[in-house]
Amino acid sequence: MTPALTVLAADTELAEPVAGGVQLVLAALAGIAVIVVLITVAKLHPFLALIFGALTVGIVAGVNIGDVLESFADGFGTTAAGVGVLIALGAMFAKLLADSGGADEIVDTIVGHASPRALPWAMALVGAIIGLPMFFEIGLVLLMPVIYLVARRSQLSLVTVGIPALAGLSAMHGLVPPHPGPLTAIDLLGADLGITLALGVAVAIPTVIVAGPLFGKLAGRWVVLDVPHRFDPDDFSGNGGGGATAAAEGGEGTGVGTQTATRTQRQRPSFGVTLFSVLLPVALMMGKALVDIFIDDESNLLRQTFDIIGRPLMALLIAVVVGMFTLGRGAAMTRDQIAKCLETSLPPVAGIILIVAAGGGFKQVLVDTGIGTKLAEWATAANISVILLAWVLAVLIRLATGSATVATITASSLMLGLVEGMSTGQVSLIVLAVGAGSVFFSHVNDAGFWLVKEYFGMSIGQTIKTWSIMETVLSVTGLVLVLILGIFI
């Protein structure tokens, strides 16, 4: 998905084009081609490939190399400061969830109350609930250990289980307030929040069904993956050699099956405590969104409080601290074991942070060359329906920049003159059309693309066949439903 955390309203205007439209399109295509070739053919690390891709865009567009490097550094730093810190905190919380047995408790409850056929639907619901107030990156990090364990326990494909959860996260990101994306479009276009929320839910439910469980079943046949071991828990069964003994008895170095058995036998936090711990950051961020909506007075103590504790960084920091007690101590882990758990959570995500940050740098180079602006100008000149135009504008800017937030803000701004005189319901449909277009076909210039690729352990081709196509199905389904609603509203 988009690295929305990196640029949320940080730069609401795309840059003026630095060259002609054809040259800019060629520059973007050349940069993307360099990235794909370097990774798939030369087997270069994506971090380096993204740097060379950004340089290629700048060179072909005729931009000074120094300016290209400055743009890349700005995008890299902004992404690392926003997404990077959150990924690190999320990884700590995820490791606590796994090591304490809390993830097992959630999985046991889900598996115990759902048949294998119903599990993808349950994961879609979980993804939608978690994704409502949260940025995609945070929700993904929180859900990954659960996705891994559900796939392993149920013997379903990782893709079949994971795609529905991703669809739920992504649909909330683009379609339903109080997520920041739709809220921004609502504010820019002057739409009614209540009507947009109701219509957004009406569009999101069937959209998640189509792009989630239904498409996930198909994608699971296209791409077959082994479940990664990134969040496999350490053995805290009470003696120093427990992990080695379990592995030896299992006959494997990893001892996945035996580790799971060991975890389920020891003390672990209850389902209620685990659910509270997982939903705590969700509740804090949801609380901030609701307080911002319903309390206009910025001097109000409640609003000031939630403005602090409801920020993503603070909400996750609080979740980690609370999790040390509810999850760590709830599983009878010692202070040393909790410290070790937090320490070992960071190395596995270091590479992900660098790749995601480099994706943000590549995106910023595209933004600063003005290709998104040029594509928006071309689409505005087309003679198509207002709803379809809103979707096309968001799609083109999304494809060019990789950012759903930039696509949402820019497309909404371009639609301002076209919504005058429309009914309240019609303006809400324009908001939803922009939101649907903003999640279209995530690819290599989207930091979220690299996040999904690395967490699922997929190749670029596999990521396109699963994640990118899922985003496209979600976007097109959302557009179709909005157009259908437009007939009656």
C-alpha positions as CSV (number, residue, x, y, z in Angstrom):
1,M,0.0,0.0,0.0
2,T,1.0,3.6,0.1
3,P,3.5,4.9,2.6
4,A,0.8,7.3,3.7
5,L,2.6,7.8,7.0
6,T,5.4,9.4,5.1
7,V,3.7,12.2,3.5
8,L,0.3,12.8,5.1
9,A,-0.4,16.3,4.0
10,A,3.3,17.1,4.2
11,D,3.3,18.3,0.6
12,T,-0.2,18.7,-0.7
13,E,0.8,20.1,-4.1
14,L,2.7,18.2,-6.8
15,A,5.6,19.9,-8.3
16,E,5.5,21.6,-11.7
17,P,6.7,19.3,-14.5
18,V,10.4,19.7,-15.2
19,A,10.1,18.5,-18.8
20,G,7.6,17.6,-21.5
21,G,4.9,15.0,-20.7
22,V,6.3,12.3,-23.0
23,Q,9.8,12.7,-21.6
24,L,8.5,12.4,-18.0
25,V,6.5,9.3,-18.8
26,L,9.6,7.8,-20.4
27,A,11.6,8.7,-17.4
28,A,9.2,7.0,-15.0
29,L,9.0,3.9,-17.2
30,A,12.8,3.8,-17.5
31,G,13.2,4.1,-13.7
32,I,10.7,1.3,-13.0
33,A,12.4,-0.9,-15.7
34,V,15.8,-0.4,-14.1
35,I,14.5,-1.4,-10.7
36,V,12.8,-4.6,-12.0
37,V,15.9,-5.6,-14.1
38,L,18.4,-5.0,-11.4
39,I,16.4,-7.1,-8.9
40,T,15.2,-9.9,-11.1
41,V,18.1,-10.2,-13.5
42,A,21.1,-8.8,-11.7
43,K,19.8,-10.0,-8.3
44,L,20.7,-6.7,-6.7
45,H,19.3,-5.9,-3.3
46,P,16.1,-3.8,-3.7
47,F,17.6,-1.0,-1.5
48,L,20.3,-0.4,-4.1
49,A,18.0,-1.0,-7.1
50,L,15.7,1.7,-5.8
51,I,18.5,4.2,-5.6
52,F,19.6,3.5,-9.2
53,G,16.0,3.6,-10.3
54,A,15.6,7.1,-8.8
55,L,18.8,8.3,-10.5
56,T,17.5,6.9,-13.8
57,V,14.3,8.9,-13.5
58,G,16.2,12.1,-12.8
59,I,18.7,11.6,-15.6
60,V,16.1,10.8,-18.3
61,A,13.9,13.7,-17.1
62,G,16.9,16.0,-17.4
63,V,17.1,16.9,-13.8
64,N,20.5,17.8,-12.2
65,I,21.9,14.8,-10.4
66,G,22.4,16.8,-7.2
67,D,18.7,17.7,-7.2
68,V,17.8,14.1,-7.7
69,L,19.9,13.0,-4.8
70,E,18.4,15.7,-2.6
71,S,14.9,14.6,-3.5
72,F,15.7,11.0,-2.9
73,A,17.3,11.9,0.5
74,D,14.2,13.9,1.5
75,G,11.8,11.1,0.6
76,F,14.1,8.5,2.3
77,G,14.4,10.5,5.5
78,T,10.7,11.3,5.7
79,T,9.7,7.7,5.1
80,A,12.3,6.4,7.6
81,A,11.2,9.0,10.2
82,G,7.5,8.1,9.8
83,V,7.2,4.5,8.7
84,G,10.6,3.3,10.0
85,V,9.9,4.1,13.6
86,L,6.4,2.6,13.4
87,I,7.7,-0.6,11.8
88,A,10.2,-0.9,14.6
89,L,7.6,-0.4,17.4
90,G,5.2,-2.6,15.6
91,A,7.8,-5.4,15.3
92,M,8.5,-5.1,19.0
93,F,4.8,-5.5,19.7
94,A,4.4,-8.3,17.2
95,K,7.3,-10.2,18.9
96,L,5.7,-9.7,22.3
97,L,2.5,-11.0,20.9
98,A,4.2,-14.1,19.5
99,D,6.6,-14.9,22.3
100,S,3.9,-14.5,25.0
101,G,1.6,-16.9,23.2
102,G,-0.9,-14.1,22.6
103,A,-0.9,-14.7,18.9
104,D,-1.5,-18.4,19.6
105,E,-4.5,-17.5,21.7
106,I,-6.0,-15.4,18.9
107,V,-5.3,-18.1,16.3
108,D,-6.7,-20.8,18.6
109,T,-9.9,-18.8,19.0
110,I,-10.2,-18.0,15.3
111,V,-9.4,-21.6,14.2
112,G,-11.7,-23.0,17.0
113,H,-14.7,-21.0,15.8
114,A,-14.2,-21.0,12.1
115,S,-14.0,-23.8,9.5
116,P,-11.1,-23.7,7.1
117,R,-13.5,-22.3,4.5
118,A,-14.5,-19.5,6.8
119,L,-11.0,-18.5,7.9
120,P,-10.3,-16.1,4.9
121,W,-13.6,-14.4,5.7
122,A,-12.6,-14.0,9.4
123,M,-9.3,-12.6,8.4
124,A,-11.0,-10.1,6.1
125,L,-13.1,-8.9,9.0
126,V,-10.1,-8.7,11.3
127,G,-8.2,-6.7,8.6
128,A,-11.1,-4.3,8.2
129,I,-11.5,-3.7,11.9
130,I,-7.8,-3.1,12.5
131,G,-7.5,-1.0,9.3
132,L,-10.3,1.4,10.1
133,P,-8.3,4.0,12.1
134,M,-4.8,2.7,11.3
135,F,-2.4,3.3,8.5
136,F,-1.8,0.2,6.3
137,E,1.8,-0.3,7.5
138,I,0.9,-0.4,11.2
139,G,-2.0,-2.8,10.6
140,L,0.1,-5.1,8.5
141,V,2.9,-5.3,11.1
142,L,0.3,-6.1,13.9
143,L,-1.4,-8.7,11.8
144,M,1.6,-10.5,10.3
145,P,2.2,-12.9,13.2
146,V,-1.5,-13.8,13.2
147,I,-1.5,-14.4,9.4
148,Y,1.6,-16.6,9.7
149,L,0.1,-18.7,12.5
150,V,-3.4,-19.0,11.0
151,A,-1.8,-20.2,7.7
152,R,0.5,-22.7,9.5
153,R,-2.2,-24.1,11.9
154,S,-5.0,-24.3,9.3
155,Q,-2.7,-25.7,6.5
156,L,-4.2,-23.0,4.2
157,S,-2.0,-21.1,1.7
158,L,-0.3,-18.0,3.2
159,V,-1.8,-16.0,0.3
160,T,-5.3,-17.4,0.8
161,V,-5.2,-16.3,4.4
162,G,-3.2,-13.1,4.0
163,I,-4.9,-11.4,1.0
164,P,-8.2,-11.1,2.7
165,A,-6.6,-9.3,5.6
166,L,-4.7,-7.0,3.3
167,A,-7.9,-6.3,1.4
168,G,-9.6,-5.3,4.7
169,L,-6.7,-3.0,5.6
170,S,-6.6,-1.4,2.1
171,A,-10.3,-0.9,1.7
172,M,-10.5,1.0,5.0
173,H,-7.5,3.1,3.9
174,G,-9.2,4.3,0.8
175,L,-13.0,4.3,1.4
176,V,-14.1,4.7,5.0
177,P,-13.6,7.6,7.4
178,P,-12.3,8.3,10.0
179,H,-9.3,7.0,8.1
180,P,-7.1,10.1,7.3
181,G,-7.4,9.5,3.5
182,P,-11.1,9.8,3.2
183,L,-11.2,12.5,5.9
184,T,-8.8,14.6,3.8
185,A,-11.0,14.3,0.7
186,I,-14.1,15.0,2.7
187,D,-12.6,18.2,4.0
188,L,-11.2,19.4,0.6
189,L,-14.5,18.7,-1.2
190,G,-16.8,19.8,1.6
191,A,-18.6,16.5,1.7
192,D,-20.9,15.4,4.6
193,L,-19.0,13.1,7.0
194,G,-22.0,11.0,8.0
195,I,-23.3,10.4,4.5
196,T,-19.8,9.6,3.3
197,L,-19.3,7.2,6.2
198,A,-22.5,5.4,5.4
199,L,-21.9,5.1,1.7
200,G,-18.2,4.2,2.4
201,V,-19.3,1.2,4.5
202,A,-21.8,0.2,1.8
203,V,-19.1,0.2,-0.8
204,A,-16.4,-1.3,1.4
205,I,-18.2,-4.4,2.5
206,P,-18.8,-6.0,-1.0
207,T,-15.4,-4.6,-2.2
208,V,-13.6,-6.4,0.6
209,I,-15.5,-9.6,-0.1
210,V,-14.6,-9.6,-3.8
211,A,-10.9,-8.5,-3.4
212,G,-10.4,-10.5,-0.2
213,P,-11.8,-14.0,0.3
214,L,-12.9,-14.5,-3.3
215,F,-9.7,-13.2,-5.0
216,G,-7.5,-14.6,-2.3
217,K,-8.8,-18.1,-3.1
218,L,-7.7,-17.6,-6.7
219,A,-4.4,-16.0,-5.9
220,G,-3.6,-18.8,-3.5
221,R,-3.6,-21.2,-6.4
222,W,-1.3,-18.9,-8.5
223,V,1.3,-18.4,-5.8
224,V,2.2,-21.1,-3.2
225,L,4.4,-19.9,-0.4
226,D,6.0,-21.4,2.7
227,V,5.2,-19.5,5.9
228,P,8.2,-17.4,6.9
229,H,9.7,-17.8,10.3
230,R,10.2,-14.1,11.0
231,F,8.0,-14.0,14.1
232,D,8.6,-17.6,15.3
233,P,8.7,-17.2,19.1
234,D,11.6,-18.0,21.3
235,D,11.1,-20.8,23.8
236,F,10.5,-19.3,27.3
237,S,9.4,-22.6,28.9
238,G,11.4,-22.2,32.0
239,N,14.9,-23.6,31.4
240,G,17.7,-22.4,29.3
241,G,17.9,-25.5,27.1
242,G,14.2,-25.7,26.4
243,G,14.4,-24.4,22.9
244,A,17.2,-26.7,21.9
245,T,15.6,-29.7,23.4
246,A,12.3,-29.0,21.6
247,A,14.2,-28.6,18.4
248,A,16.1,-31.8,18.9
249,E,12.9,-33.7,19.7
250,G,11.3,-32.3,16.6
251,G,14.2,-33.5,14.5
252,E,14.7,-30.1,12.9
253,G,16.8,-27.1,13.5
254,T,13.8,-24.8,13.5
255,G,11.4,-27.2,15.3
256,V,8.4,-25.2,14.2
257,G,5.8,-27.8,15.1
258,T,7.4,-28.6,18.5
259,Q,7.8,-24.9,19.3
260,T,4.2,-24.4,18.7
261,A,3.3,-27.3,20.9
262,T,5.6,-26.0,23.7
263,R,4.0,-22.5,23.5
264,T,0.5,-23.8,23.8
265,Q,1.3,-25.8,26.9
266,R,2.8,-23.0,28.9
267,Q,1.0,-20.1,30.6
268,R,-0.1,-17.4,28.2
269,P,-2.4,-14.3,28.4
270,S,-6.1,-14.9,28.0
271,F,-8.0,-14.1,24.8
272,G,-9.6,-11.0,26.4
273,V,-6.3,-9.6,27.6
274,T,-4.6,-10.3,24.2
275,L,-7.5,-8.7,22.3
276,F,-7.3,-5.6,24.6
277,S,-3.6,-5.3,24.0
278,V,-4.0,-5.6,20.2
279,L,-6.9,-3.2,20.0
280,L,-5.3,-0.6,22.4
281,P,-3.4,1.3,19.7
282,V,-6.5,1.0,17.4
283,A,-8.7,2.5,20.1
284,L,-6.3,5.3,20.8
285,M,-6.0,6.3,17.1
286,M,-9.7,5.8,16.6
287,G,-10.3,8.0,19.6
288,K,-8.2,10.8,18.2
289,A,-10.1,10.6,14.9
290,L,-13.5,10.8,16.6
291,V,-12.4,13.6,19.0
292,D,-11.0,15.6,16.0
293,I,-14.4,15.2,14.3
294,F,-16.7,16.0,17.1
295,I,-14.7,18.5,19.2
296,D,-13.8,21.7,17.3
297,D,-12.4,23.5,20.3
298,E,-8.6,22.9,20.2
299,S,-8.3,24.1,23.8
300,N,-10.5,21.2,25.0
301,L,-8.6,19.0,27.4
302,L,-10.0,15.7,25.9
303,R,-9.0,16.8,22.4
304,Q,-5.5,17.9,23.6
305,T,-5.1,14.5,25.3
306,F,-6.0,12.5,22.3
307,D,-4.0,14.7,20.0
308,I,-1.0,13.3,21.9
309,I,-1.9,9.7,22.8
310,G,-3.7,9.1,19.5
311,R,-0.8,9.8,17.3
312,P,0.4,6.6,15.6
313,L,3.9,6.8,17.1
314,M,2.6,7.4,20.6
315,A,-0.2,4.9,20.3
316,L,2.2,2.2,19.3
317,L,4.7,3.2,22.0
318,I,1.9,2.9,24.6
319,A,0.9,-0.4,23.2
320,V,4.5,-1.8,23.5
321,V,4.8,-0.6,27.1
322,V,1.4,-2.0,28.0
323,G,2.1,-5.2,26.1
324,M,5.2,-5.7,28.3
325,F,2.9,-6.2,31.2
326,T,-0.3,-7.6,29.7
327,L,1.4,-10.0,27.3
328,G,4.9,-10.4,28.7
329,R,4.0,-10.6,32.4
330,G,0.8,-12.3,31.5
331,A,2.8,-15.2,30.1
332,A,5.0,-15.2,33.2
333,M,8.0,-14.0,31.2
334,T,10.8,-12.5,33.4
335,R,12.2,-9.0,32.8
336,D,15.3,-10.5,31.1
337,Q,13.1,-12.5,28.8
338,I,11.0,-9.5,27.9
339,A,14.1,-7.5,27.2
340,K,15.5,-10.3,25.0
341,C,12.2,-10.5,23.2
342,L,12.2,-6.8,22.3
343,E,15.9,-6.9,21.4
344,T,15.5,-9.8,18.9
345,S,12.5,-8.2,17.3
346,L,14.5,-5.5,15.5
347,P,17.2,-7.3,13.3
348,P,14.6,-9.1,11.1
349,V,12.9,-5.8,10.1
350,A,16.0,-3.7,9.6
351,G,16.2,-4.6,5.9
352,I,12.5,-4.0,5.5
353,I,12.9,-0.5,6.9
354,L,15.7,0.3,4.5
355,I,13.8,-1.0,1.5
356,V,10.6,0.8,2.5
357,A,12.5,4.1,3.1
358,A,14.2,3.7,-0.3
359,G,10.8,3.2,-1.9
360,G,9.8,6.5,-0.3
361,G,12.9,8.2,-1.8
362,F,12.1,6.8,-5.3
363,K,8.5,8.1,-5.0
364,Q,9.7,11.6,-4.0
365,V,11.9,11.8,-7.1
366,L,8.8,11.0,-9.2
367,V,6.8,13.6,-7.3
368,D,9.4,16.3,-7.7
369,T,9.8,15.8,-11.5
370,G,6.1,16.7,-11.8
371,I,5.0,13.6,-13.7
372,G,1.9,13.3,-11.4
373,T,0.9,16.9,-12.3
374,K,1.3,16.3,-16.0
375,L,-0.8,13.1,-15.9
376,A,-3.5,15.0,-13.9
377,E,-3.6,17.7,-16.5
378,W,-4.1,15.2,-19.3
379,A,-6.9,13.4,-17.5
380,T,-8.7,16.7,-16.7
381,A,-8.9,17.5,-20.4
382,A,-10.7,14.2,-21.1
383,N,-14.5,14.4,-21.6
384,I,-15.7,11.7,-19.1
385,S,-18.2,11.5,-16.2
386,V,-17.2,13.3,-13.0
387,I,-17.1,10.2,-10.9
388,L,-15.0,8.3,-13.5
389,L,-12.7,11.4,-13.9
390,A,-12.1,11.5,-10.2
391,W,-11.1,7.9,-10.2
392,V,-8.9,8.3,-13.3
393,L,-7.1,11.3,-11.8
394,A,-6.4,9.4,-8.5
395,V,-5.3,6.3,-10.5
396,L,-2.8,8.2,-12.7
397,I,-1.3,10.1,-9.8
398,R,-1.1,6.9,-7.7
399,L,0.6,5.0,-10.6
400,A,3.1,7.9,-11.0
401,T,3.9,8.6,-7.4
402,G,3.1,5.5,-5.5
403,S,1.3,7.5,-2.8
404,A,-2.4,7.1,-2.1
405,T,-2.3,10.2,0.1
406,V,-0.8,12.4,-2.7
407,A,-3.3,10.9,-5.1
408,T,-6.2,11.6,-2.8
409,I,-5.2,15.1,-2.0
410,T,-4.3,16.1,-5.6
411,A,-7.3,14.5,-7.3
412,S,-9.6,16.0,-4.7
413,S,-8.1,19.4,-5.3
414,L,-8.5,19.1,-9.0
415,M,-12.2,18.2,-8.6
416,L,-13.1,21.2,-6.5
417,G,-14.5,23.2,-9.5
418,L,-16.5,20.2,-10.7
419,V,-18.5,19.4,-7.6
420,E,-20.1,22.8,-7.3
421,G,-23.8,22.5,-7.5
422,M,-23.8,18.7,-6.8
423,S,-26.0,17.2,-4.1
424,T,-24.5,16.1,-0.8
425,G,-24.7,12.4,-1.8
426,Q,-23.0,13.0,-5.1
427,V,-20.1,14.8,-3.5
428,S,-19.7,11.9,-1.1
429,L,-19.5,9.6,-4.2
430,I,-16.8,11.7,-5.6
431,V,-14.8,11.2,-2.4
432,L,-15.3,7.5,-2.6
433,A,-14.3,7.5,-6.3
434,V,-11.0,9.3,-5.4
435,G,-10.4,6.9,-2.5
436,A,-11.0,3.8,-4.8
437,G,-8.6,5.2,-7.4
438,S,-5.9,6.0,-4.8
439,V,-5.3,2.3,-4.1
440,F,-5.0,1.2,-7.7
441,F,-2.2,-1.3,-8.7
442,S,0.5,-0.8,-6.1
443,H,3.9,-1.4,-7.7
444,V,7.6,-0.8,-7.3
445,N,7.3,3.0,-6.5
446,D,5.1,2.3,-3.5
447,A,6.8,1.6,-0.2
448,G,3.9,-0.6,0.7
449,F,4.7,-2.9,-2.2
450,W,8.1,-3.6,-0.7
451,L,6.6,-4.1,2.7
452,V,4.2,-6.7,1.5
453,K,6.9,-8.4,-0.6
454,E,9.3,-8.7,2.3
455,Y,6.9,-9.8,4.9
456,F,5.4,-12.5,2.7
457,G,8.8,-13.5,1.3
458,M,7.7,-13.2,-2.3
459,S,9.5,-12.3,-5.5
460,I,8.5,-9.2,-7.4
461,G,6.5,-11.2,-9.9
462,Q,4.6,-13.0,-7.1
463,T,3.9,-9.7,-5.3
464,I,2.4,-8.3,-8.5
465,K,0.3,-11.4,-9.1
466,T,-1.1,-11.3,-5.6
467,W,-0.9,-7.9,-3.9
468,S,-0.8,-5.6,-6.9
469,I,-3.7,-7.4,-8.6
470,M,-5.7,-7.5,-5.4
471,E,-5.3,-3.7,-5.1
472,T,-6.5,-3.4,-8.7
473,V,-9.5,-5.6,-8.1
474,L,-10.3,-3.6,-5.0
475,S,-10.0,-0.3,-6.8
476,V,-12.1,-1.3,-9.8
477,T,-14.8,-3.0,-7.7
478,G,-15.0,0.1,-5.6
479,L,-15.5,2.2,-8.7
480,V,-18.2,0.0,-10.1
481,L,-20.1,0.1,-6.9
482,V,-19.8,3.9,-6.7
483,L,-21.0,4.2,-10.3
484,I,-24.0,2.0,-9.5
485,L,-24.8,4.1,-6.4
486,G,-24.5,7.2,-8.7
487,I,-27.5,5.9,-10.7
488,F,-29.7,6.2,-7.6
489,I,-28.2,9.3,-5.9
